[in-house]
């Protein structure tokens, strides 16, 4: 059974930092593209960042230079370091795991709330 368990969300003032973690089980972690997505009230879920084993990384323009995604294949964990947070970063953040060769093997975590106050 695949599980993605997120942690690290919370409330912070604008300009602050948070670090999200997502621990994966039930998958061959190194085969998967790991990512973070977010969904604000009334909005569609949107990409924040993705990372492939070997280091290829993709960021949304809105978070470039402020957020850093990383992964530890030994710990089956992906991280999102969020700095210089803005109120518009407020959303539920979801961890995603997608097999590089099987599009059907696409999994989501339960989400963690990030709230940034001005």
C-alpha positions in Angstrom: 0.0 0.0 0.0 1.4 3.4 -1.0 1.5 6.1 1.6 2.7 9.6 1.4 2.8 11.3 4.8 3.4 15.1 4.9 4.5 17.1 7.9 5.8 20.6 8.6 2.9 22.8 7.7 1.7 25.6 10.0 1.2 29.3 10.4 3.9 31.9 9.8 4.2 35.6 9.2 5.2 37.0 5.9 8.9 36.8 5.3 9.1 33.7 7.5 10.2 30.1 6.6 8.7 26.6 6.8 10.0 23.2 5.8 7.7 20.5 4.6 8.6 16.8 4.6 6.9 13.9 2.8 7.8 10.4 3.8 6.9 7.8 1.2 6.3 4.0 1.6 5.1 1.3 -0.6 7.0 2.6 -3.7 10.4 2.3 -5.3 11.2 5.8 -4.3 14.2 6.3 -6.7 12.0 5.4 -9.7 9.5 8.2 -8.9 9.2 11.8 -9.7 8.4 13.5 -6.4 6.6 16.8 -6.3 4.8 19.4 -4.3 1.5 20.9 -5.4 -0.7 23.4 -3.6 -4.4 24.4 -3.7 -5.7 27.6 -2.3 -9.5 28.1 -1.6 -11.4 28.6 -4.8 -8.3 27.7 -6.9 -7.2 24.7 -8.9 -4.3 22.6 -7.6 -1.1 23.9 -9.0 2.5 22.7 -9.4 5.0 24.1 -6.9 8.1 22.0 -7.7 9.2 18.5 -8.8 12.4 16.6 -8.5 13.7 13.5 -10.2 16.5 11.2 -8.9 19.7 12.6 -10.4 18.6 16.1 -9.5 16.5 17.4 -12.4 14.3 20.0 -10.8 11.4 22.1 -11.9 9.8 25.1 -10.1 6.7 27.2 -10.6 7.8 30.8 -11.6 6.0 32.1 -8.5 8.3 30.3 -6.1 11.7 30.4 -7.9 14.4 31.8 -5.7 12.3 31.3 -2.5 11.5 27.6 -2.4 13.9 24.7 -2.6 12.9 21.1 -3.2 15.2 18.2 -2.3 15.0 14.5 -1.8 16.8 11.8 0.2 16.5 8.5 -1.5 17.9 6.6 1.5 15.1 8.0 3.7 12.4 7.9 1.0 11.6 11.5 1.8 11.2 14.7 -0.2 11.4 18.1 1.3 10.3 21.6 0.4 12.1 24.5 2.1 10.1 27.6 1.8 11.7 30.9 2.5 10.5 34.5 2.2 6.9 33.3 2.4 4.1 35.6 1.2 0.4 35.6 2.0 -0.3 34.4 -1.5 1.6 31.2 -0.6 -1.3 30.3 1.7 -2.7 26.9 0.6 -2.9 23.3 1.3 0.3 21.7 0.1 0.2 18.2 -1.3 3.0 15.7 -1.8 2.9 13.8 -5.1 4.7 10.7 -6.3 4.5 9.6 -9.9 6.3 6.7 -11.5 8.5 7.7 -14.3 7.4 4.9 -16.6 3.8 4.2 -15.4 1.5 7.2 -15.5 -1.2 5.2 -13.6 1.1 4.9 -10.6 0.3 8.5 -9.4 -0.2 9.1 -5.7 -1.1 12.0 -3.4 -0.6 12.7 0.3 -3.4 14.0 2.5 -2.2 17.6 2.4 -0.8 20.0 5.0 -2.0 23.5 5.6 0.4 26.5 5.2 -0.9 29.8 6.3 1.1 33.0 5.8 -0.2 36.2 7.5 0.7 39.7 6.5 
